[in-house]
Amino acid sequence: MPVPHIRHATPDDEEPLGRLDRATWSPQHAVQPRPQPPYDPFFNERFGPRDHLVAELGGSIVGYIRIGYPTSLACNTHVRQIQGLAVAEEARGAGVGRALLRAAQDEARQQGARRITLRVLGHNTPARKLYEAEGFVVEGVLPEEFFLEDRYVDDVLMGRSL
C-alpha cells in the first residue's frame, strides 16, 4: 500500500478540499447540517491554507487535517487543536488519518506548541480508537452536548502532550 504524501495546503487546494469535505460529511462526526448549494468556501477568514495539511495518494488529495488555536487568549498559545480531519472513503484503511495526525503533531511542535487537543463525538468509535492509538487520552466529556438524529451525543475532549 502506498504511503500518503503530506504537505501544507495551498490556495489551489480550495476546490478539491471543498469537494472532499462535502463528500465525507457524516452525522458520525458533524454537528452542522449537511452542506447544501451554494456551498461556502472551504478557506475563510478564520482558516486558510496555512491551517491545513493535506494528504495525497497518486497525486490526488485524499485527506486533510485542520490545526488551529483552541482560544484567542495569549495564555493559551502553547496549545494547538485539531479542528477538522477528513479522509476520502476510497483511502480509508490506508494510513491516511494516522499520517495526518502525526504530521499535525509535528507541525504543532515546530510552532512551539506543548499540547494538542481535539473534540470528537462520543459515538464516533473509529475516530476515538485512532486518536487513542496515537496517544490521545480522554480529558473530559460533556454529556449529551448535542442532539443529533433523534439522540443525545456526548462531546469528548481528548489531548496529549507534545
GROMACS elastic network, one bead per residue, 0.5 to 0.9 nm:
[ bonds ]
;  ai    aj funct       b0    kb
    1    94     6  0.68381   500
    2    57     6  0.72651   500
    2    58     6  0.84379   500
    2    94     6  0.77980   500
    3    56     6  0.89283   500
    3    57     6  0.73898   500
    3    94     6  0.77481   500
    3    95     6  0.75225   500
    3    96     6  0.79675   500
    3    99     6  0.85809   500
    4    55     6  0.58086   500
    4    56     6  0.54647   500
    4    57     6  0.52153   500
    4    58     6  0.83953   500
    4    62     6  0.86123   500
    4    94     6  0.80961   500
    4    95     6  0.75349   500
    4    96     6  0.60637   500
    4    99     6  0.72109   500
    4   100     6  0.88623   500
    5    54     6  0.81074   500
    5    55     6  0.54855   500
    5    56     6  0.50571   500
    5    57     6  0.65154   500
    5    58     6  0.88811   500
    5    59     6  0.86790   500
    5    96     6  0.88907   500
    5    99     6  0.86180   500
    6    53     6  0.65919   500
    6    54     6  0.55883   500
    6    56     6  0.64461   500
    6    64     6  0.88251   500
    6    96     6  0.89073   500
    6    99     6  0.74840   500
    6   100     6  0.69306   500
    6   103     6  0.72523   500
    7    52     6  0.87029   500
    7    53     6  0.55426   500
    7    54     6  0.55151   500
    7    55     6  0.66661   500
    7    56     6  0.81741   500
    7   103     6  0.87519   500
    8    49     6  0.72421   500
    8    50     6  0.68204   500
    8    51     6  0.81508   500
    8    52     6  0.61457   500
    8    54     6  0.61025   500
    8    55     6  0.89167   500
    9    12     6  0.80601   500
    9    13     6  0.62533   500
    9    14     6  0.85877   500
    9    48     6  0.85085   500
    9    50     6  0.65267   500
    9    51     6  0.78326   500
    9    52     6  0.55015   500
    9    53     6  0.54575   500
    9    54     6  0.58182   500
    9    64     6  0.85633   500
   10    13     6  0.54656   500
   10    14     6  0.76932   500
   10    48     6  0.86600   500
   10    49     6  0.52384   500
   10    50     6  0.75643   500
   10    52     6  0.86692   500
   11    14     6  0.57693   500
   11    43     6  0.82200   500
   11    48     6  0.80160   500
   11    49     6  0.59829   500
   12    15     6  0.72954   500
   12    16     6  0.84389   500
   13    16     6  0.56052   500
   13    17     6  0.58797   500
   13    18     6  0.83989   500
   13    49     6  0.79713   500
   13    54     6  0.88010   500
   13    61     6  0.84206   500
   14    17     6  0.53924   500
   14    18     6  0.61010   500
   14    19     6  0.87292   500
   14    41     6  0.74614   500
   14    42     6  0.59203   500
   14    43     6  0.65304   500
   14    49     6  0.81909   500
   15    18     6  0.51325   500
   15    19     6  0.62550   500
   15    20     6  0.86468   500
   15    41     6  0.83155   500
   15    42     6  0.75370   500
   16    19     6  0.50926   500
   16    20     6  0.61153   500
   16    21     6  0.85236   500
   16    60     6  0.88002   500
   16    61     6  0.69986   500
   17    21     6  0.59705   500
   17    22     6  0.85702   500
   17    42     6  0.67449   500
   17    43     6  0.89716   500
   17    54     6  0.85770   500
   17    61     6  0.75246   500
   17    62     6  0.87923   500
   17    63     6  0.80643   500
   17    64     6  0.76072   500
   18    21     6  0.50602   500
   18    22     6  0.62401   500
   18    23     6  0.85490   500
   18    39     6  0.84273   500
   18    40     6  0.85522   500
   18    41     6  0.71028   500
   18    42     6  0.51056   500
   18    43     6  0.85103   500
   19    22     6  0.52387   500
   19    23     6  0.60342   500
   19    24     6  0.86020   500
   19    42     6  0.88990   500
   20    23     6  0.50158   500
   20    24     6  0.60720   500
   20    25     6  0.85657   500
   20    61     6  0.81678   500
   20    62     6  0.74521   500
   20    63     6  0.74323   500
   20    64     6  0.86996   500
   20    86     6  0.75493   500
   20    87     6  0.78337   500
   20    88     6  0.65452   500
   21    24     6  0.53917   500
   21    25     6  0.62660   500
   21    42     6  0.81378   500
   21    63     6  0.88382   500
   21    64     6  0.88011   500
   21    86     6  0.67520   500
   21    87     6  0.87207   500
   21    88     6  0.86985   500
   22    25     6  0.52919   500
   22    26     6  0.89965   500
   22    34     6  0.77833   500
   22    35     6  0.65840   500
   22    36     6  0.89347   500
   23    26     6  0.86508   500
   23    88     6  0.75470   500
   23    89     6  0.84281   500
   24    86     6  0.65619   500
   24    87     6  0.71491   500
   24    88     6  0.64307   500
   24    89     6  0.72334   500
   25    28     6  0.84346   500
   25    29     6  0.76944   500
   25    30     6  0.66571   500
   25    34     6  0.65818   500
   25    35     6  0.80321   500
   25    86     6  0.86127   500
   26    29     6  0.58731   500
   26    30     6  0.58073   500
   26    34     6  0.76780   500
   27    30     6  0.50310   500
   27    31     6  0.69943   500
   27    32     6  0.85373   500
   27    33     6  0.83836   500
   27    34     6  0.84191   500
   27   148     6  0.72754   500
   27   149     6  0.76445   500
   28    31     6  0.87761   500
   28   121     6  0.73717   500
   28   123     6  0.68496   500
   28   124     6  0.55898   500
   28   125     6  0.89347   500
   29   120     6  0.70460   500
   29   121     6  0.60586   500
   29   123     6  0.83685   500
   29   124     6  0.64506   500
   29   127     6  0.88166   500
   30    33     6  0.74455   500
   30    34     6  0.81854   500
   30   121     6  0.83206   500
   30   148     6  0.89884   500
   31   121     6  0.87733   500
   31   146     6  0.74313   500
   31   147     6  0.86600   500
   31   148     6  0.72544   500
   32    35     6  0.81031   500
   33    36     6  0.86253   500
   35    38     6  0.85795   500
   35    39     6  0.67035   500
   35    40     6  0.84046   500
   36    39     6  0.60618   500
   36    40     6  0.89212   500
   37    40     6  0.81207   500
   39    42     6  0.85351   500
   40    43     6  0.86465   500
   40    44     6  0.86950   500
   41    44     6  0.64837   500
   42    47     6  0.84437   500
   42    48     6  0.83034   500
   43    46     6  0.78835   500
   43    47     6  0.57212   500
   43    49     6  0.67832   500
   44    47     6  0.53626   500
   44    48     6  0.59091   500
   45    48     6  0.68705   500
   47    50     6  0.76341   500
   47    51     6  0.58345   500
   47    52     6  0.79879   500
   47    66     6  0.80140   500
   47    67     6  0.87407   500
   47    68     6  0.78677   500
   48    51     6  0.55951   500
   48    52     6  0.72326   500
   49    52     6  0.54542   500
   49    53     6  0.80427   500
   50    53     6  0.79869   500
   50    67     6  0.89459   500
   51    65     6  0.83365   500
   51    66     6  0.56033   500
   51    67     6  0.53589   500
   51    68     6  0.64447   500
   52    64     6  0.65676   500
   52    65     6  0.55963   500
   52    67     6  0.62835   500
   52    68     6  0.89151   500
   52    84     6  0.89662   500
   52   104     6  0.88195   500
   53    63     6  0.84518   500
   53    64     6  0.55465   500
   53    65     6  0.54014   500
   53    66     6  0.66734   500
   53    67     6  0.81719   500
   53   100     6  0.71925   500
   53   103     6  0.78073   500
   53   104     6  0.73244   500
   54    61     6  0.66504   500
   54    62     6  0.76262   500
   54    63     6  0.56559   500
   54    65     6  0.65575   500
   54    66     6  0.89214   500
   54   100     6  0.74802   500
   55    60     6  0.82139   500
   55    61     6  0.57016   500
   55    62     6  0.56671   500
   55    64     6  0.59225   500
   55    65     6  0.85579   500
   55    87     6  0.85013   500
   55    96     6  0.67315   500
   55    97     6  0.86742   500
   55    99     6  0.80631   500
   55   100     6  0.68747   500
   56    59     6  0.56442   500
   56    60     6  0.51325   500
   56    62     6  0.54874   500
   56    63     6  0.70713   500
   56    96     6  0.85910   500
   57    60     6  0.54973   500
   57    61     6  0.66634   500
   57    62     6  0.65354   500
   57    91     6  0.81787   500
   57    96     6  0.88820   500
   58    61     6  0.84916   500
   61    64     6  0.79679   500
   61    88     6  0.84312   500
   62    86     6  0.82144   500
   62    87     6  0.57583   500
   62    88     6  0.50623   500
   62    89     6  0.84120   500
   62    90     6  0.80887   500
   62    91     6  0.63432   500
   62    92     6  0.89855   500
   62    96     6  0.77805   500
   63    85     6  0.73992   500
   63    86     6  0.52723   500
   63    88     6  0.59894   500
   63    91     6  0.81956   500
   63    96     6  0.68537   500
   63    97     6  0.74114   500
   63   100     6  0.78592   500
   64    84     6  0.77419   500
   64    85     6  0.56930   500
   64    86     6  0.55132   500
   64    87     6  0.67630   500
   64    96     6  0.89197   500
   64    97     6  0.83326   500
   64   100     6  0.69733   500
   65    82     6  0.70483   500
   65    83     6  0.75681   500
   65    84     6  0.55009   500
   65    86     6  0.66655   500
   65    87     6  0.89293   500
   65    97     6  0.84566   500
   65   100     6  0.62410   500
   65   101     6  0.74532   500
   65   104     6  0.72464   500
   66    81     6  0.83318   500
   66    82     6  0.57441   500
   66    83     6  0.53067   500
   66    85     6  0.64159   500
   66   104     6  0.82342   500
   67    80     6  0.65236   500
   67    81     6  0.56569   500
   67    83     6  0.58236   500
   67    84     6  0.74330   500
   67   104     6  0.69815   500
   67   107     6  0.88113   500
   67   108     6  0.80069   500
   68    71     6  0.86957   500
   68    79     6  0.88045   500
   68    80     6  0.56035   500
   68    81     6  0.52589   500
   68    82     6  0.64134   500
   68    83     6  0.64910   500
   69    72     6  0.68571   500
   69    73     6  0.89584   500
   69    76     6  0.78992   500
   69    77     6  0.68215   500
   69    78     6  0.86996   500
   69    79     6  0.65458   500
   69    81     6  0.55882   500
   69    82     6  0.84628   500
   69    83     6  0.87743   500
   70    73     6  0.87400   500
   70    76     6  0.76326   500
   70    77     6  0.83950   500
   70    79     6  0.70619   500
   70    80     6  0.63217   500
   70    81     6  0.54845   500
   70    82     6  0.86348   500
   70    83     6  0.85780   500
   70   117     6  0.81185   500
   70   118     6  0.88091   500
   71    74     6  0.85052   500
   71    76     6  0.66955   500
   71    77     6  0.79897   500
   71    79     6  0.89674   500
   72    75     6  0.87783   500
   72    76     6  0.74475   500
   72    77     6  0.78134   500
   73    76     6  0.53977   500
   73    77     6  0.69136   500
   74    77     6  0.55320   500
   74    78     6  0.87322   500
   75    78     6  0.76404   500
   76    79     6  0.59272   500
   76    80     6  0.87187   500
   77    80     6  0.73945   500
   77   112     6  0.88466   500
   77   113     6  0.73291   500
   78   111     6  0.87235   500
   78   112     6  0.66578   500
   78   114     6  0.54924   500
   78   115     6  0.66963   500
   78   116     6  0.87499   500
   79   108     6  0.81921   500
   79   112     6  0.87617   500
   79   113     6  0.53290   500
   79   114     6  0.60812   500
   79   116     6  0.55832   500
   79   117     6  0.74243   500
   80   105     6  0.88694   500
   80   108     6  0.63876   500
   80   113     6  0.64297   500
   80   114     6  0.82518   500
   80   115     6  0.64583   500
   80   117     6  0.64282   500
   80   118     6  0.86456   500
   81   108     6  0.89597   500
   81   115     6  0.84646   500
   81   116     6  0.54212   500
   81   118     6  0.53593   500
   81   119     6  0.84113   500
   81   159     6  0.86163   500
   82    85     6  0.74610   500
   82   101     6  0.86616   500
   82   104     6  0.79153   500
   82   116     6  0.73314   500
   82   117     6  0.62983   500
   82   118     6  0.50262   500
   82   119     6  0.77739   500
   83   117     6  0.89614   500
   83   118     6  0.66485   500
   83   119     6  0.76805   500
   84   118     6  0.87494   500
   85    97     6  0.76246   500
   85   100     6  0.82121   500
   85   101     6  0.85893   500
   86    97     6  0.75867   500
   87    90     6  0.83464   500
   87    91     6  0.65569   500
   87    92     6  0.63768   500
   87    96     6  0.68288   500
   87    97     6  0.64350   500
   88    91     6  0.53449   500
   88    92     6  0.65022   500
   89    92     6  0.54612   500
   90    93     6  0.86338   500
   90    94     6  0.89301   500
   91    94     6  0.56847   500
   91    95     6  0.81473   500
   91    96     6  0.69465   500
   92    95     6  0.72234   500
   92    96     6  0.69493   500
   92    97     6  0.78049   500
   93    96     6  0.74262   500
   93    97     6  0.84173   500
   94    97     6  0.81846   500
   94    98     6  0.89023   500
   95    98     6  0.52578   500
   95    99     6  0.60351   500
   95   100     6  0.85989   500
   96    99     6  0.51113   500
   96   100     6  0.61356   500
   96   101     6  0.86046   500
   97   100     6  0.51294   500
   97   101     6  0.61560   500
   97   102     6  0.86476   500
   97   130     6  0.80385   500
   98   101     6  0.51039   500
   98   102     6  0.62070   500
   98   103     6  0.85678   500
   98   130     6  0.71589   500
   98   131     6  0.84370   500
   98   134     6  0.75809   500
   99   102     6  0.52004   500
   99   103     6  0.60853   500
   99   104     6  0.85417   500
  100   103     6  0.50467   500
  100   104     6  0.60157   500
  100   105     6  0.86111   500
  101   104     6  0.50940   500
  101   105     6  0.63164   500
  101   106     6  0.87280   500
  101   131     6  0.82073   500
  101   134     6  0.77805   500
  102   105     6  0.51617   500
  102   106     6  0.63086   500
  102   107     6  0.86445   500
  102   134     6  0.78422   500
  103   106     6  0.50070   500
  103   107     6  0.60675   500
  103   108     6  0.85422   500
  104   108     6  0.60564   500
  104   109     6  0.85579   500
  104   116     6  0.89694   500
  105   108     6  0.50555   500
  105   109     6  0.61803   500
  105   110     6  0.86248   500
  105   113     6  0.89318   500
  105   115     6  0.88242   500
  105   116     6  0.71707   500
  105   162     6  0.71678   500
  106   109     6  0.51205   500
  106   110     6  0.62235   500
  106   111     6  0.86957   500
  106   162     6  0.86106   500
  107   110     6  0.50618   500
  107   111     6  0.63029   500
  107   112     6  0.88193   500
  107   113     6  0.88091   500
  108   111     6  0.50495   500
  108   112     6  0.64843   500
  108   113     6  0.52929   500
  108   114     6  0.79555   500
  108   115     6  0.81436   500
  108   116     6  0.74177   500
  108   162     6  0.81762   500
  109   112     6  0.50424   500
  109   113     6  0.50748   500
  109   114     6  0.68032   500
  109   115     6  0.84229   500
  109   162     6  0.65949   500
  110   113     6  0.73656   500
  113   116     6  0.74111   500
  113   161     6  0.89930   500
  113   162     6  0.71919   500
  114   160     6  0.88347   500
  114   161     6  0.59613   500
  114   162     6  0.50357   500
  115   159     6  0.71525   500
  115   160     6  0.57903   500
  115   162     6  0.51646   500
  116   136     6  0.87080   500
  116   158     6  0.86357   500
  116   159     6  0.55974   500
  116   160     6  0.56701   500
  116   161     6  0.64647   500
  116   162     6  0.69176   500
  117   136     6  0.79692   500
  117   157     6  0.71505   500
  117   158     6  0.56001   500
  117   160     6  0.64942   500
  117   161     6  0.87933   500
  118   136     6  0.88447   500
  118   156     6  0.83102   500
  118   157     6  0.59158   500
  118   158     6  0.54036   500
  118   159     6  0.62297   500
  119   155     6  0.66309   500
  119   156     6  0.54962   500
  119   158     6  0.61528   500
  119   159     6  0.86593   500
  120   123     6  0.84369   500
  120   124     6  0.69460   500
  120   127     6  0.75773   500
  120   128     6  0.71593   500
  120   154     6  0.85495   500
  120   155     6  0.60375   500
  120   156     6  0.52277   500
  120   157     6  0.66124   500
  120   158     6  0.76540   500
  121   124     6  0.54991   500
  121   125     6  0.85349   500
  121   127     6  0.89181   500
  121   128     6  0.85410   500
  121   146     6  0.87103   500
  121   153     6  0.66643   500
  121   154     6  0.58927   500
  121   156     6  0.59061   500
  121   157     6  0.88620   500
  122   125     6  0.72107   500
  122   128     6  0.80374   500
  122   141     6  0.84212   500
  122   143     6  0.88011   500
  122   153     6  0.61342   500
  122   155     6  0.57939   500
  122   156     6  0.58292   500
  123   126     6  0.88666   500
  123   128     6  0.87235   500
  123   153     6  0.68263   500
  123   154     6  0.75270   500
  124   127     6  0.56695   500
  124   128     6  0.62950   500
  124   129     6  0.88139   500
  125   128     6  0.50536   500
  125   129     6  0.60955   500
  125   130     6  0.86299   500
  126   129     6  0.52624   500
  126   130     6  0.63544   500
  126   131     6  0.87878   500
  127   130     6  0.51045   500
  127   131     6  0.61832   500
  127   132     6  0.85892   500
  128   131     6  0.51178   500
  128   132     6  0.60968   500
  128   133     6  0.85164   500
  128   136     6  0.87622   500
  128   158     6  0.88311   500
  129   132     6  0.51243   500
  129   133     6  0.60715   500
  129   134     6  0.86447   500
  130   133     6  0.50777   500
  130   134     6  0.63459   500
  130   135     6  0.89515   500
  130   136     6  0.88078   500
  131   134     6  0.50864   500
  131   135     6  0.65387   500
  131   136     6  0.53071   500
  131   137     6  0.77737   500
  131   158     6  0.80987   500
  131   159     6  0.88974   500
  132   135     6  0.51713   500
  132   137     6  0.60168   500
  132   138     6  0.84054   500
  132   158     6  0.86959   500
  133   136     6  0.73050   500
  135   159     6  0.82237   500
  135   160     6  0.65190   500
  135   161     6  0.88014   500
  136   139     6  0.89277   500
  136   158     6  0.58290   500
  136   160     6  0.50148   500
  136   161     6  0.84925   500
  137   157     6  0.84265   500
  137   158     6  0.52167   500
  137   159     6  0.56441   500
  137   160     6  0.65169   500
  138   141     6  0.76328   500
  138   156     6  0.68531   500
  138   157     6  0.59226   500
  138   159     6  0.67458   500
  139   156     6  0.77982   500
  139   157     6  0.55853   500
  139   158     6  0.52379   500
  139   159     6  0.65292   500
  139   160     6  0.89732   500
  140   155     6  0.85066   500
  140   156     6  0.60321   500
  140   157     6  0.50635   500
  140   158     6  0.70167   500
  141   145     6  0.89038   500
  141   154     6  0.65992   500
  141   155     6  0.58017   500
  141   157     6  0.60717   500
  141   158     6  0.88658   500
  142   145     6  0.56162   500
  142   153     6  0.89325   500
  142   154     6  0.56067   500
  142   155     6  0.50494   500
  142   156     6  0.63590   500
  142   157     6  0.81207   500
  143   146     6  0.84893   500
  143   152     6  0.82863   500
  143   153     6  0.70579   500
  143   155     6  0.65536   500
  143   156     6  0.82895   500
  144   147     6  0.71419   500
  144   151     6  0.85161   500
  144   155     6  0.72069   500
  145   152     6  0.69594   500
  145   153     6  0.60649   500
  145   154     6  0.52968   500
  145   155     6  0.57757   500
  146   151     6  0.81955   500
  146   152     6  0.56000   500
  146   153     6  0.51733   500
  146   154     6  0.66236   500
  146   155     6  0.73070   500
  147   150     6  0.64539   500
  147   151     6  0.54178   500
  147   153     6  0.61275   500
  148   151     6  0.54794   500
  148   152     6  0.62603   500
  148   153     6  0.68295   500
  149   152     6  0.83277   500
